[in-house]
Amino acid sequence: MSAMSSWFLWLRHAAVSHVCMVAYTCMVAVGCADANRGPGQHARLDAGGSQPSEAVGPNGGHLSRLLFACVGDTRPPTLDDLSEYPTGVITRIFADIEAMKPRPPLVVSTGDYVFASGRSGRDAAAAQLDLYLLARQRYSGLLFPAMGNHECTGPTSSNCGPDSLDGMSANYVAFVDKMLSPLGKREPYYSVRIDAIDGSWTAKFVVVAANAWSRSQEGWLDSELAQPTTYTFVVRHEPAGATTAPGVLPSQAIMARHPFTLSIVGHRHTYEHFADTPREVIIGNGGAPLAAKDYGFGLFRQRNDGAIVVDMVNWLTGEIDPEFHFAVAPDGGLLP
């Protein structure tokens, strides 16, 4: 290697180190609007109310009130690339959630943590997931992840799993081992029950894997949604319009037969909610290359009247986007 090449490598390393130090400085709390602020100058976003009393584990538990966040798609822009993984963005997002007062006791995520070829002998997916999980350590609560198409083979139409067309891809195996096994789960579809400490409401989070669709998951989903709860949140990667995903149309058909509060999805690298589809909210802005708007995370809060209020929190300023704000009843109907 020439002296000139060595100098350029040193310069690149120094620049990356500076960016990482700036990101770390900005991670202290919600509201760091620029890289020059010091650790004591950060505003904290008030999530409203006192810290919920909580006793929640990987299989569910009890809360005094519902309060949770949602993190969207985080994959890098380039296939099999580690250097461009959005570590700074996703680390900051988890640090922002941790810094909230009160802190949400749990987070759901909508999938696509990797952009990896999954070819035999390559460990890009595992390495990218390690970066994601390192960022996740900034948040002390529970994370319940959904599987995306990039945790299969990449195309929206891909379908992974033991008896599926695309089988046990390296991406799929890494996702199950690194993100689900620590929760005691071996399937990419599962349900988490959260009930009120005083018994005044019940809730379930039903995590669907549209890219690991099977007859077993179909029967399981119908059975889970048939269980009556005050609130039902369906977490899936693809929105209803992404019909090439193997599990979207069949899961939508099952959902149509049962009551639910919200379908929380990603896949599109932005955040959206439309009045003509009030029970679907898209949160896909967790670090993946943006299609529109800015990075951030969704915030879901139970109002005193039982409504669920949904907001988008900007990853840098901690400000809520007033154009996105909405509220729904337990049955998903729009409320003022």
C-alpha positions as CSV (number, residue, x, y, z in Angstrom):
1,M,0.0,0.0,0.0
2,S,1.4,3.4,-1.0
3,A,1.9,6.2,1.5
4,M,-0.7,8.3,-0.2
5,S,-3.3,5.4,0.1
6,S,-2.4,5.0,3.8
7,W,-3.0,8.7,4.3
8,F,-6.4,8.6,2.7
9,L,-7.4,5.6,4.9
10,W,-6.3,7.4,8.0
11,L,-8.3,10.5,6.9
12,R,-11.4,8.4,6.3
13,H,-11.0,6.7,9.7
14,A,-10.6,10.1,11.4
15,A,-13.8,11.4,9.7
16,V,-15.8,8.4,10.7
17,S,-14.6,8.6,14.3
18,H,-15.6,12.2,14.5
19,V,-19.1,11.4,13.2
20,C,-19.4,8.6,15.8
21,M,-18.3,10.9,18.6
22,V,-20.8,13.5,17.5
23,A,-23.6,10.8,17.3
24,Y,-22.6,9.6,20.8
25,T,-22.7,13.2,22.2
26,C,-26.2,13.7,20.7
27,M,-27.5,10.4,22.1
28,V,-28.0,11.6,25.7
29,A,-31.7,12.6,25.4
30,V,-34.5,13.6,23.0
31,G,-34.1,17.0,21.5
32,C,-30.5,17.3,20.4
33,A,-31.1,19.5,17.3
34,D,-27.5,19.9,16.3
35,A,-24.1,18.3,16.8
36,N,-22.7,21.2,18.8
37,R,-24.9,20.9,21.8
38,G,-23.4,19.5,25.0
39,P,-24.7,16.7,27.2
40,G,-26.6,19.1,29.5
41,Q,-28.4,21.0,26.8
42,H,-30.9,18.5,25.6
43,A,-34.7,18.9,25.9
44,R,-36.7,15.8,26.9
45,L,-40.0,15.0,25.2
46,D,-42.8,14.6,27.6
47,A,-44.8,11.5,26.7
48,G,-47.6,12.6,29.1
49,G,-48.6,11.2,32.5
50,S,-46.5,9.4,35.0
51,Q,-44.3,6.4,34.3
52,P,-46.6,3.4,33.8
53,S,-46.3,0.7,36.5
54,E,-45.0,-2.3,34.6
55,A,-44.3,-6.0,34.9
56,V,-43.7,-7.0,31.3
57,G,-41.5,-9.8,30.0
58,P,-41.0,-11.5,26.7
59,N,-44.3,-13.3,27.0
60,G,-46.3,-10.2,28.0
61,G,-47.5,-8.9,31.4
62,H,-49.3,-6.0,32.9
63,L,-49.2,-2.2,32.7
64,S,-51.0,0.6,34.4
65,R,-51.6,2.2,31.0
66,L,-50.6,1.5,27.4
67,L,-47.5,3.3,26.2
68,F,-45.2,2.0,23.5
69,A,-43.0,3.1,20.6
70,C,-42.5,1.8,17.1
71,V,-39.3,1.7,15.1
72,G,-39.4,1.3,11.3
73,D,-37.1,0.0,8.6
74,T,-33.4,0.3,9.3
75,R,-31.5,-1.4,6.5
76,P,-28.5,0.1,4.8
77,P,-28.6,1.4,1.2
78,T,-26.1,-1.0,-0.3
79,L,-26.2,-4.8,-0.4
80,D,-23.9,-6.6,2.0
81,D,-22.4,-3.3,3.2
82,L,-21.5,-2.6,6.8
83,S,-19.8,0.7,6.4
84,E,-23.1,2.4,5.4
85,Y,-25.3,0.8,8.0
86,P,-27.4,3.6,9.6
87,T,-25.8,3.0,13.1
88,G,-26.0,6.7,14.1
89,V,-29.7,7.0,13.2
90,I,-30.9,3.8,14.9
91,T,-28.7,4.4,17.9
92,R,-30.1,7.8,18.3
93,I,-33.6,6.6,17.9
94,F,-33.3,4.0,20.7
95,A,-31.5,6.6,22.9
96,D,-34.4,9.0,22.3
97,I,-36.9,6.5,23.4
98,E,-34.9,5.7,26.5
99,A,-34.7,9.4,27.4
100,M,-38.5,10.0,27.2
101,K,-40.3,10.9,30.4
102,P,-42.1,8.6,30.9
103,R,-40.1,5.9,29.1
104,P,-42.2,3.5,26.9
105,P,-41.9,0.1,28.5
106,L,-41.9,-1.7,25.1
107,V,-41.1,-1.1,21.5
108,V,-42.3,-2.9,18.4
109,S,-40.4,-2.8,15.1
110,T,-41.7,-3.3,11.6
111,G,-38.8,-5.3,10.0
112,D,-36.0,-4.9,7.4
113,Y,-33.0,-4.6,9.7
114,V,-30.6,-6.0,7.0
115,F,-29.8,-5.7,3.3
116,A,-27.8,-8.8,2.7
117,S,-27.5,-11.3,-0.2
118,G,-27.9,-14.3,2.1
119,R,-25.5,-16.3,-0.1
120,S,-23.9,-19.3,1.4
121,G,-20.7,-18.5,3.3
122,R,-21.6,-14.8,3.7
123,D,-22.4,-13.5,7.2
124,A,-23.5,-10.0,6.2
125,A,-26.9,-10.4,7.7
126,A,-25.5,-11.5,11.0
127,A,-23.0,-8.7,11.1
128,Q,-25.7,-6.1,10.3
129,L,-28.0,-7.5,12.9
130,D,-25.1,-7.2,15.4
131,L,-24.9,-3.4,14.6
132,Y,-28.7,-3.1,15.1
133,L,-28.6,-4.9,18.4
134,L,-25.7,-2.8,19.6
135,A,-27.8,0.3,18.9
136,R,-30.8,-1.4,20.6
137,Q,-28.7,-1.5,23.9
138,R,-29.4,2.2,24.3
139,Y,-32.9,1.3,25.2
140,S,-33.6,-0.6,28.5
141,G,-37.1,-1.8,27.7
142,L,-38.4,-4.8,25.6
143,L,-38.2,-4.9,21.8
144,F,-40.7,-7.1,19.9
145,P,-39.5,-7.3,16.3
146,A,-41.4,-8.2,13.1
147,M,-39.8,-9.9,10.2
148,G,-39.3,-8.0,6.9
149,N,-38.7,-9.3,3.3
150,H,-35.0,-8.5,3.8
151,E,-34.9,-11.0,6.6
152,C,-35.9,-13.6,4.0
153,T,-34.1,-13.2,0.6
154,G,-34.9,-9.6,-0.3
155,P,-37.7,-9.5,-2.8
156,T,-41.1,-8.6,-1.4
157,S,-42.4,-11.9,-2.9
158,S,-39.9,-14.0,-1.0
159,N,-41.1,-16.6,1.5
160,C,-38.8,-18.3,4.0
161,G,-39.1,-21.0,6.7
162,P,-38.6,-24.7,6.9
163,D,-41.3,-25.7,4.4
164,S,-41.3,-22.6,2.3
165,L,-40.1,-21.9,-1.3
166,D,-37.0,-20.0,-0.2
167,G,-36.3,-22.2,2.8
168,M,-33.9,-21.3,5.6
169,S,-31.9,-18.4,4.1
170,A,-28.9,-17.1,6.0
171,N,-30.8,-13.9,6.6
172,Y,-33.8,-15.8,8.1
173,V,-31.6,-17.9,10.3
174,A,-29.7,-14.9,11.6
175,F,-32.9,-13.0,12.3
176,V,-34.4,-15.9,14.3
177,D,-31.2,-16.6,16.2
178,K,-30.3,-13.1,17.1
179,M,-33.6,-11.3,17.5
180,L,-36.2,-13.9,18.4
181,S,-34.3,-16.5,20.3
182,P,-33.4,-14.1,23.2
183,L,-37.2,-13.6,23.6
184,G,-37.6,-17.4,23.8
185,K,-39.3,-17.5,20.3
186,R,-38.4,-19.8,17.4
187,E,-41.1,-18.7,14.9
188,P,-41.2,-15.2,13.3
189,Y,-44.9,-14.9,14.2
190,Y,-46.0,-14.6,17.8
191,S,-48.4,-12.8,20.1
192,V,-47.8,-10.8,23.3
193,R,-50.6,-10.2,25.8
194,I,-50.5,-7.0,27.9
195,D,-53.3,-6.3,30.4
196,A,-54.1,-3.5,32.7
197,I,-52.9,-4.0,36.3
198,D,-56.4,-3.0,37.6
199,G,-58.2,-5.2,35.0
200,S,-59.8,-2.2,33.2
201,W,-58.5,-3.2,29.7
202,T,-56.7,-5.9,27.8
203,A,-54.4,-5.8,24.8
204,K,-52.5,-8.1,22.5
205,F,-49.7,-7.5,20.0
206,V,-50.0,-9.9,17.2
207,V,-46.8,-10.1,15.1
208,V,-47.3,-11.4,11.6
209,A,-44.5,-12.7,9.3
210,A,-45.8,-12.1,5.7
211,N,-42.5,-13.4,4.3
212,A,-42.7,-16.6,6.3
213,W,-46.3,-17.4,5.5
214,S,-47.6,-21.0,5.9
215,R,-50.8,-22.9,6.7
216,S,-49.6,-23.1,10.3
217,Q,-49.3,-19.3,10.6
218,E,-52.7,-18.9,8.9
219,G,-54.5,-21.1,11.5
220,W,-52.5,-19.5,14.3
221,L,-53.4,-15.9,13.2
222,D,-57.1,-16.7,13.0
223,S,-57.0,-18.3,16.5
224,E,-55.1,-15.4,18.0
225,L,-57.3,-12.7,16.6
226,A,-60.4,-14.6,17.8
227,Q,-59.2,-14.0,21.4
228,P,-61.2,-11.0,22.7
229,T,-59.2,-8.0,24.0
230,T,-60.0,-4.3,24.3
231,Y,-57.1,-3.5,22.0
232,T,-55.5,-5.5,19.2
233,F,-52.4,-4.3,17.5
234,V,-51.3,-6.3,14.4
235,V,-47.6,-5.7,13.6
236,R,-46.5,-6.7,10.1
237,H,-43.8,-5.5,7.7
238,E,-45.7,-5.0,4.5
239,P,-48.8,-2.7,4.3
240,A,-52.1,-3.9,2.8
241,G,-51.1,-2.7,-0.6
242,A,-48.0,-4.8,-0.9
243,T,-49.9,-7.8,-2.3
244,T,-47.0,-9.7,-3.7
245,A,-45.8,-10.5,-0.2
246,P,-47.1,-14.1,0.3
247,G,-48.8,-13.4,3.6
248,V,-50.4,-10.0,3.0
249,L,-53.7,-10.9,1.2
250,P,-54.4,-14.0,3.4
251,S,-53.6,-12.1,6.7
252,Q,-55.8,-9.2,5.5
253,A,-58.6,-11.6,4.9
254,I,-58.3,-13.0,8.4
255,M,-58.0,-9.6,9.9
256,A,-61.3,-8.6,8.2
257,R,-63.1,-11.3,10.1
258,H,-62.0,-10.0,13.5
259,P,-61.9,-6.7,15.4
260,F,-58.5,-4.9,15.7
261,T,-57.3,-1.4,16.7
262,L,-54.4,-0.8,14.4
263,S,-52.3,-2.5,11.8
264,I,-48.7,-1.2,12.3
265,V,-46.6,-1.8,9.2
266,G,-43.4,-0.5,7.5
267,H,-41.8,-1.4,4.1
268,R,-42.2,2.1,2.7
269,H,-39.4,4.2,4.0
270,T,-41.5,7.0,5.4
271,Y,-44.4,7.4,7.8
272,E,-48.0,7.7,6.7
273,H,-51.6,7.5,7.9
274,F,-54.7,8.1,5.8
275,A,-58.2,8.9,6.9
276,D,-59.7,6.4,4.3
277,T,-57.6,3.6,5.8
278,P,-57.7,4.6,9.5
279,R,-56.7,1.3,10.9
280,E,-53.3,1.1,9.1
281,V,-50.3,3.2,10.1
282,I,-47.0,3.0,8.2
283,I,-43.8,3.5,10.1
284,G,-40.8,2.7,8.0
285,N,-38.4,5.6,8.8
286,G,-35.9,3.9,11.2
287,G,-32.7,4.5,9.2
288,A,-33.3,2.9,5.8
289,P,-32.9,5.2,2.8
290,L,-35.8,7.7,3.0
291,A,-38.6,7.9,0.4
292,A,-39.9,11.0,2.1
293,K,-39.9,13.0,5.3
294,D,-37.4,12.4,8.1
295,Y,-36.2,9.7,10.5
296,G,-38.0,9.1,13.8
297,F,-40.2,6.7,15.7
298,G,-43.9,6.3,16.3
299,L,-45.3,6.9,19.8
300,F,-48.6,5.3,20.9
301,R,-50.3,6.5,24.1
302,Q,-53.5,5.5,25.8
303,R,-55.7,8.5,26.6
304,N,-57.8,8.8,29.7
305,D,-60.9,8.1,27.6
306,G,-59.4,4.9,26.2
307,A,-58.4,6.2,22.8
308,I,-54.9,5.5,21.4
309,V,-53.1,8.6,20.4
310,V,-50.4,8.2,17.7
311,D,-47.6,10.6,17.0
312,M,-44.3,10.7,15.1
313,V,-41.3,11.9,17.0
314,N,-38.4,13.4,15.0
315,W,-35.1,11.6,15.7
316,L,-33.0,14.9,16.1
317,T,-35.3,17.5,17.5
318,G,-37.7,15.4,19.5
319,E,-40.5,17.4,18.1
320,I,-43.9,15.8,17.1
321,D,-45.1,16.2,13.5
322,P,-48.5,17.9,13.9
323,E,-49.6,16.8,10.5
324,F,-49.3,13.1,11.4
325,H,-51.1,13.2,14.8
326,F,-54.3,11.1,15.1
327,A,-56.3,9.1,17.6
328,V,-58.4,6.0,17.3
329,A,-60.9,4.2,19.4
330,P,-60.2,0.6,20.6
331,D,-62.1,-0.6,17.5
332,G,-59.9,1.5,15.2
333,G,-62.4,4.3,14.5
334,L,-61.0,7.7,14.1
335,L,-61.5,10.1,17.0
336,P,-60.8,13.8,17.5
